[in-house]
């Protein structure tokens, strides 16, 4: 089940507020309309590794901002570097069918 347009806008606004240069992607079952989606799997990819530690500390606040706007839902939210997206096996596989917001 895909996300409603207003939910997508709220997620983008909340996620990219602090990191406008990041790429926000949806991956997992919510990408495919034929699958029954459970949680919302999101990853914010930052251009370099310098900000990753500080950025991950902001995940609880980002999730709270999203949930205020779209309601209580199970959301998996990760922040990784561009290098991780290209080198870590999990991300290489997960992002093959992802959709950029």
DSSP file (Angstrom, degrees, kcal/mol; ACC not computed):
  #  RESIDUE AA STRUCTURE BP1 BP2  ACC     N-H-->O    O-->H-N    N-H-->O    O-->H-N    TCO  KAPPA ALPHA  PHI   PSI    X-CA   Y-CA   Z-CA
    1    1 A X              0   0    0      0, 0.0    31,-0.1     0, 0.0    32,-0.1   0.000 360.0 360.0 360.0 120.0    0.0    0.0    0.0
    2    2 A X        -     0   0    0      1,-0.1     2,-0.2    29,-0.1    29,-0.1  -0.272 360.0 -97.7 -73.7 162.5    1.6    3.3   -1.1
    3    3 A X        -     0   0    0     27,-0.2    -1,-0.1     1,-0.1     2,-0.1  -0.537  38.0-108.3 -80.1 145.9    1.6    6.4    1.0
    4    4 A X     >  -     0   0    0     -2,-0.2     4,-2.3     1,-0.1     3,-0.3  -0.390  30.0-113.8 -68.6 152.9   -0.9    9.1    0.5
    5    5 A X  H  > S+     0   0    0      1,-0.2     4,-2.3     2,-0.2     5,-0.2   0.892 116.5  51.5 -57.1 -43.3    0.4   12.3   -1.1
    6    6 A X  H  > S+     0   0    0      1,-0.2     4,-1.9     2,-0.2    -1,-0.2   0.839 109.7  50.4 -66.4 -31.5   -0.2   14.4    2.0
    7    7 A X  H  > S+     0   0    0     -3,-0.3     4,-2.4     2,-0.2    -1,-0.2   0.895 109.0  51.6 -70.4 -39.4    1.7   11.8    4.1
    8    8 A X  H  X S+     0   0    0     -4,-2.3     4,-2.6     2,-0.2    -2,-0.2   0.919 109.9  49.3 -61.3 -43.8    4.6   11.9    1.7
    9    9 A X  H  X S+     0   0    0     -4,-2.3     4,-2.6     1,-0.2    -1,-0.2   0.917 111.4  49.2 -62.5 -44.1    4.8   15.7    1.9
   10   10 A X  H  X S+     0   0    0     -4,-1.9     4,-2.3     1,-0.2    -1,-0.2   0.895 111.8  49.0 -63.5 -40.4    4.8   15.6    5.7
   11   11 A X  H  X S+     0   0    0     -4,-2.4     4,-2.6     2,-0.2     5,-0.3   0.928 112.5  47.4 -65.9 -45.1    7.5   13.0    5.7
   12   12 A X  H  X S+     0   0    0     -4,-2.6     4,-2.6     2,-0.2    -2,-0.2   0.945 112.9  48.7 -60.6 -48.6    9.7   15.0    3.3
   13   13 A X  H  X S+     0   0    0     -4,-2.6     4,-0.6     1,-0.2    -2,-0.2   0.924 116.6  41.8 -59.5 -46.7    9.2   18.2    5.2
   14   14 A X  H  < S+     0   0    0     -4,-2.3     4,-0.4    -5,-0.2    -1,-0.2   0.873 118.5  44.8 -69.9 -38.2   10.0   16.6    8.6
   15   15 A X  H  < S+     0   0    0     -4,-2.6     4,-0.4    -5,-0.2     3,-0.3   0.866 118.0  39.2 -77.0 -38.1   13.0   14.5    7.3
   16   16 A X  H  < S+     0   0    0     -4,-2.6    -1,-0.2    -5,-0.3    -2,-0.2   0.412  86.6  95.7 -97.9   2.9   14.8   17.1    5.2
   17   17 A X  S  < S+     0   0    0     -4,-0.6     3,-0.3     1,-0.2    -1,-0.2   0.932  99.5  28.1 -57.5 -47.4   14.3   20.1    7.5
   18   18 A X  S    S+     0   0    0     -4,-0.4    -1,-0.2    -3,-0.3     2,-0.2   0.698 131.9  37.9 -86.7 -21.4   17.7   19.6    9.1
   19   19 A X    >   +     0   0    0     -4,-0.4     3,-1.9     1,-0.1    -1,-0.2  -0.569  61.1 163.2-132.4  68.4   19.4   17.9    6.1
   20   20 A X  T 3  S+     0   0    0     -3,-0.3    -1,-0.1     1,-0.3    -4,-0.1   0.734  76.8  57.6 -63.5 -21.8   18.2   19.5    2.9
   21   21 A X  T 3  S+     0   0    0     -3,-0.1    -1,-0.3     2,-0.1     2,-0.1   0.553  87.8 102.1 -85.4  -5.4   21.1   18.1    0.9
   22   22 A X  S <  S-     0   0    0     -3,-1.9     2,-0.5    -6,-0.1    24,-0.2  -0.396  71.9-127.2 -76.9 154.9   20.1   14.5    1.9
   23   23 A X  E     -A   45   0A   0     22,-2.6    22,-3.3    -2,-0.1     2,-0.5  -0.907  20.8-152.1-100.8 125.1   18.3   12.1   -0.4
   24   24 A X  E     -A   44   0A   0     -2,-0.5    77,-3.0    20,-0.2     2,-0.4  -0.866  17.5-177.3-101.9 125.8   15.2   10.6    1.2
   25   25 A X  E     -AB  43 100A   0     18,-2.8    18,-2.2    -2,-0.5     2,-0.5  -0.948  21.7-146.3-127.0 145.1   14.2    7.1   -0.1
   26   26 A X  E     +AB  42  99A   0     73,-3.1    73,-2.8    -2,-0.4     2,-0.3  -0.906  30.0 167.9-101.5 132.4   11.3    4.8    0.6
   27   27 A X  E     +A   41   0A   0     14,-2.2    14,-0.7    -2,-0.5     3,-0.5  -0.872  31.7  42.4-137.3 172.2   12.2    1.1    0.5
   28   28 A X  S >  S-     0   0    0     66,-0.4     3,-1.6    -2,-0.3     4,-0.4  -0.512 109.6 -21.8  89.7-158.5   10.7   -2.2    1.4
   29   29 A X  G >  S+     0   0    0      1,-0.3     3,-1.0     2,-0.2     6,-0.3   0.729 123.4  69.0 -66.7 -25.0    7.0   -3.3    1.0
   30   30 A X  G 3  S+     0   0    0     -3,-0.5    -1,-0.3     9,-0.3   -27,-0.2   0.642  90.9  64.1 -70.0 -12.1    5.5    0.2    0.7
   31   31 A X  G <  S+     0   0    0     -3,-1.6     2,-0.6     1,-0.1    -1,-0.2   0.794  96.0  64.3 -77.4 -29.0    7.2    0.6   -2.6
   32   32 A X    X   -     0   0    0     -3,-1.0     3,-1.3    -4,-0.4    -1,-0.1  -0.866  65.6-159.2-105.2 117.5    5.2   -2.2   -4.2
   33   33 A X  T 3  S+     0   0    0     -2,-0.6    -1,-0.1     1,-0.3     4,-0.1   0.734  91.6  63.2 -63.9 -22.8    1.4   -1.8   -4.5
   34   34 A X  T 3  S+     0   0    0      2,-0.1     2,-0.3   -33,-0.1    -1,-0.3   0.650  94.0  73.5 -79.1 -14.9    1.0   -5.6   -4.8
   35   35 A X  S <  S-     0   0    0     -3,-1.3     2,-0.9    -6,-0.3     0, 0.0  -0.733  88.3-117.3 -98.8 148.4    2.4   -6.2   -1.3
   36   36 A X        -     0   0    0     -2,-0.3     2,-0.2   -35,-0.0    -6,-0.1  -0.756  38.1-138.3 -83.6 111.7    0.5   -5.4    1.9
   37   37 A X        +     0   0    0     -2,-0.9     3,-0.1     1,-0.1    -9,-0.0  -0.462  28.1 173.5 -76.1 139.3    2.7   -2.8    3.5
   38   38 A X        +     0   0    0      1,-0.4    36,-0.2    -2,-0.2    -1,-0.1   0.600  60.8  11.2-102.8 -98.6    3.4   -2.9    7.2
   39   39 A X  S    S-     0   0    0     34,-0.1     2,-0.6     1,-0.1    -1,-0.4  -0.305  77.6-110.7 -80.4 167.4    5.9   -0.4    8.4
   40   40 A X  E     - c   0  75A   0     34,-2.5    36,-2.8    -3,-0.1     2,-0.6  -0.899  29.3-156.4-100.2 117.2    7.3    2.6    6.5
   41   41 A X  E     +Ac  27  76A   0    -14,-0.7   -14,-2.2    -2,-0.6     2,-0.4  -0.859  20.2 171.5-100.2 116.1   11.0    2.0    5.7
   42   42 A X  E     -Ac  26  77A   0     34,-3.3    36,-2.0    -2,-0.6     2,-0.4  -0.940  15.2-172.5-125.9 145.3   12.8    5.3    5.1
   43   43 A X  E     -Ac  25  78A   0    -18,-2.2   -18,-2.8    -2,-0.4     2,-0.6  -0.994  11.4-154.9-137.0 133.7   16.5    6.1    4.7
   44   44 A X  E     -Ac  24  79A   0     34,-2.8    36,-2.2    -2,-0.4     2,-0.6  -0.936  15.2-155.5-105.0 118.3   18.0    9.5    4.5
   45   45 A X  E     -Ac  23  80A   0    -22,-3.3   -22,-2.6    -2,-0.6     2,-0.3  -0.854   5.7-158.2-101.9 119.2   21.3    9.4    2.6
   46   46 A X  E     - c   0  81A   0     34,-3.1    36,-1.9    -2,-0.6   -24,-0.1  -0.695  23.5-122.0 -95.7 148.5   23.8   12.2    3.4
   47   47 A X  S    S+     0   0    0     -2,-0.3     2,-0.3    34,-0.2    36,-0.1   0.755  89.5  19.4 -63.5 -26.0   26.5   13.2    0.9
   48   48 A X  S    S-     0   0    0     32,-0.1     3,-0.4    34,-0.1     4,-0.1  -0.882  72.3-118.3-140.6 172.4   29.4   12.5    3.3
   49   49 A X  S >  S+     0   0    0     -2,-0.3     3,-0.9     1,-0.2     4,-0.4   0.553  90.4  89.2 -88.3  -8.7   30.2   10.7    6.6
   50   50 A X  T 3  S+     0   0    0      1,-0.2     4,-0.3     2,-0.1     3,-0.2   0.853  93.6  38.3 -59.7 -37.4   31.1   13.7    8.6
   51   51 A X  T 3> S+     0   0    0     -3,-0.4     4,-3.0     1,-0.2    -1,-0.2   0.480  87.1  98.4 -94.2  -2.9   27.5   14.3    9.9
   52   52 A X  H <> S+     0   0    0     -3,-0.9     4,-2.6     1,-0.2     5,-0.2   0.894  82.5  46.9 -59.8 -48.4   26.3   10.8   10.4
   53   53 A X  H  > S+     0   0    0     -4,-0.4     4,-0.9    -3,-0.2    -1,-0.2   0.940 118.8  41.2 -61.2 -48.0   26.9   10.5   14.2
   54   54 A X  H  4 S+     0   0    0     -4,-0.3     4,-0.4     1,-0.2     3,-0.4   0.896 114.2  53.9 -65.6 -39.5   25.2   13.8   14.9
   55   55 A X  H >< S+     0   0    0     -4,-3.0     3,-1.8     1,-0.2     4,-0.3   0.900 102.7  55.6 -63.3 -41.9   22.5   13.2   12.4
   56   56 A X  H >< S+     0   0    0     -4,-2.6     3,-1.2     1,-0.3     4,-0.3   0.789  98.1  63.7 -65.7 -24.8   21.5    9.8   13.9
   57   57 A X  T 3< S+     0   0    0     -4,-0.9     3,-0.3    -3,-0.4    -1,-0.3   0.705  98.4  57.4 -67.2 -18.0   21.0   11.5   17.2
   58   58 A X  T <> S+     0   0    0     -3,-1.8     4,-2.2    -4,-0.4     3,-0.3   0.497  77.4  95.7 -91.5  -4.6   18.2   13.5   15.6
   59   59 A X  H <> S+     0   0    0     -3,-1.2     4,-2.9    -4,-0.3     5,-0.3   0.905  80.3  53.3 -56.7 -46.8   16.2   10.4   14.5
   60   60 A X  H  > S+     0   0    0     -4,-0.3     4,-2.2    -3,-0.3    -1,-0.2   0.905 111.5  46.6 -57.6 -40.0   13.8   10.5   17.5
   61   61 A X  H  > S+     0   0    0     -4,-0.3     4,-2.2    -3,-0.3    -1,-0.2   0.889 112.2  50.0 -67.5 -39.4   12.9   14.1   16.9
   62   62 A X  H  X S+     0   0    0     -4,-2.2     4,-2.2     2,-0.2    -2,-0.2   0.929 111.7  48.4 -63.9 -45.2   12.4   13.5   13.1
   63   63 A X  H  X S+     0   0    0     -4,-2.9     4,-2.7     1,-0.2    -2,-0.2   0.900 110.4  51.4 -62.6 -40.8   10.1   10.5   13.9
   64   64 A X  H  X S+     0   0    0     -4,-2.2     4,-2.0    -5,-0.3    -1,-0.2   0.920 110.0  49.4 -61.9 -43.2    8.1   12.5   16.4
   65   65 A X  H  X S+     0   0    0     -4,-2.2     4,-1.1     2,-0.2    -2,-0.2   0.892 112.4  48.0 -63.5 -40.3    7.6   15.3   13.8
   66   66 A X  H >X S+     0   0    0     -4,-2.2     4,-2.6     1,-0.2     3,-0.6   0.946 111.5  49.1 -64.5 -47.8    6.5   12.8   11.2
   67   67 A X  H 3X S+     0   0    0     -4,-2.7     4,-1.9     1,-0.3    -2,-0.2   0.813 104.3  59.3 -66.5 -30.6    4.0   11.1   13.5
   68   68 A X  H 3< S+     0   0    0     -4,-2.0    -1,-0.3    -5,-0.2    -2,-0.2   0.882 115.1  37.1 -61.2 -36.6    2.5   14.4   14.7
   69   69 A X  H << S+     0   0    0     -4,-1.1    -2,-0.2    -3,-0.6    -1,-0.2   0.845 130.4  25.8 -87.2 -36.0    1.6   15.0   11.0
   70   70 A X  H  < S-     0   0    0     -4,-2.6    -3,-0.2     1,-0.3    -2,-0.2   0.499 107.2-114.7-110.2  -3.8    0.6   11.5    9.7
   71   71 A X     <  -     0   0    0     -4,-1.9     2,-0.5    -5,-0.3    -1,-0.3  -0.219  55.0 -32.7  93.6 171.8   -0.5    9.8   12.9
   72   72 A X  S    S+     0   0    0     -4,-0.1     2,-0.3    -2,-0.1    -4,-0.0  -0.522  74.3 147.2 -71.2 118.8    0.9    6.8   14.8
   73   73 A X        -     0   0    0     -2,-0.5     2,-0.6   -33,-0.0   -34,-0.1  -0.977  55.0 -98.7-146.7 154.7    2.5    4.3   12.4
   74   74 A X        +     0   0    0     -2,-0.3   -34,-2.5   -36,-0.2     2,-0.4  -0.680  48.5 178.9 -77.0 119.7    5.5    2.0   12.6
   75   75 A X  E     -c   40   0A   0     -2,-0.6     2,-0.6   -36,-0.2   -34,-0.2  -0.989  22.4-159.2-128.5 126.8    8.4    3.8   10.9
   76   76 A X  E     -c   41   0A   0    -36,-2.8   -34,-3.3    -2,-0.4     2,-0.5  -0.934  21.4-177.7-100.7 119.9   11.9    2.5   10.4
   77   77 A X  E     +c   42   0A   0     -2,-0.6     2,-0.3   -36,-0.2   -34,-0.2  -0.977   4.9 176.3-126.8 123.4   14.1    5.5    9.8
   78   78 A X  E     -c   43   0A   0    -36,-2.0   -34,-2.8    -2,-0.5     2,-0.4  -0.907  18.0-153.8-124.0 152.7   17.8    5.3    9.1
   79   79 A X  E     +c   44   0A   0     -2,-0.3     2,-0.3   -36,-0.2   -34,-0.2  -0.995  27.8 160.7-125.4 124.1   20.5    7.9    8.2
   80   80 A X  E     -c   45   0A   0    -36,-2.2   -34,-3.1    -2,-0.4     2,-0.2  -0.856  36.7-104.5-135.4 169.2   23.5    6.7    6.2
   81   81 A X  E  >  -c   46   0A   0     -2,-0.3     4,-1.9   -36,-0.2   -34,-0.2  -0.548  32.5-112.2 -90.7 162.0   26.2    8.2    4.1
   82   82 A X  H  > S+     0   0    0    -36,-1.9     4,-1.0     1,-0.2     5,-0.1   0.890 120.1  56.6 -57.4 -39.6   26.4    7.9    0.3
   83   83 A X  H >> S+     0   0    0      1,-0.2     4,-1.2     2,-0.2     3,-0.7   0.910 105.1  50.4 -60.5 -43.3   29.4    5.7    0.8
   84   84 A X  H 3> S+     0   0    0      1,-0.2     4,-2.4     2,-0.2     3,-0.4   0.886 105.2  57.1 -61.8 -38.5   27.4    3.3    2.9
   85   85 A X  H 3< S+     0   0    0     -4,-1.9    -1,-0.2     1,-0.2    -2,-0.2   0.758 114.4  39.2 -65.2 -22.9   24.6    3.1    0.3
   86   86 A X  H << S+     0   0    0     -4,-1.0    -1,-0.2    -3,-0.7    -2,-0.2   0.581 125.2  33.0-100.8 -13.2   27.2    1.9   -2.2
   87   87 A X  H  < S+     0   0    0     -4,-1.2     2,-0.5    -3,-0.4    -3,-0.2   0.679  92.4  85.1-120.4 -23.5   29.3   -0.4   -0.1
   88   88 A X     X  -     0   0    0     -4,-2.4     4,-2.5    -5,-0.2     3,-0.3  -0.734  68.7-140.1 -89.8 125.5   27.1   -2.1    2.6
   89   89 A X  H  > S+     0   0    0     -2,-0.5     4,-2.3     1,-0.2     5,-0.2   0.846  99.2  54.2 -52.4 -41.6   25.4   -5.3    1.3
   90   90 A X  H  > S+     0   0    0      1,-0.2     4,-3.0     2,-0.2    -1,-0.2   0.951 113.0  41.9 -58.8 -49.0   22.1   -4.6    3.1
   91   91 A X  H  > S+     0   0    0     -3,-0.3     4,-2.4     2,-0.2    -2,-0.2   0.871 110.8  55.8 -69.5 -36.8   21.7   -1.1    1.6
   92   92 A X  H  < S+     0   0    0     -4,-2.5     4,-0.4    -8,-0.2    -1,-0.2   0.946 115.9  38.7 -58.0 -47.2   22.8   -2.2   -1.8
   93   93 A X  H >< S+     0   0    0     -4,-2.3     3,-1.1    -5,-0.2     4,-0.4   0.940 117.1  48.9 -68.6 -48.2   20.1   -4.8   -1.8
   94   94 A X  H >< S+     0   0    0     -4,-3.0     3,-0.6     1,-0.2   -66,-0.4   0.834 110.8  50.0 -63.7 -34.2   17.4   -2.7   -0.1
   95   95 A X  G >< S+     0   0    0     -4,-2.4     3,-1.0     1,-0.2    -1,-0.2   0.510  84.0  89.0 -88.4  -3.8   17.8    0.3   -2.3
   96   96 A X  G <  S+     0   0    0     -3,-1.1    -1,-0.2    -4,-0.4    -2,-0.1   0.864 104.3  26.4 -58.9 -35.5   17.6   -1.6   -5.6
   97   97 A X  G <  S+     0   0    0     -3,-0.6    -1,-0.2    -4,-0.4    -2,-0.1   0.133  97.1 128.3-114.0  18.9   13.8   -1.1   -5.6
   98   98 A X    <   -     0   0    0     -3,-1.0     2,-0.4   -71,-0.1   -71,-0.2  -0.216  49.4-138.0 -73.7 165.0   13.6    2.1   -3.6
   99   99 A X  E     -B   26   0A   0    -73,-2.8   -73,-3.1     2,-0.0     2,-0.3  -0.990  13.5-132.4-123.9 132.4   11.8    5.2   -4.5
  100  100 A X  E      B   25   0A   0     -2,-0.4   -75,-0.2   -75,-0.2   -77,-0.0  -0.638 360.0 360.0 -81.7 139.9   13.2    8.7   -4.0
  101  101 A X              0   0    0    -77,-3.0    -1,-0.1    -2,-0.3   -76,-0.1   0.450 360.0 360.0 -80.9 360.0   10.9   11.2   -2.4
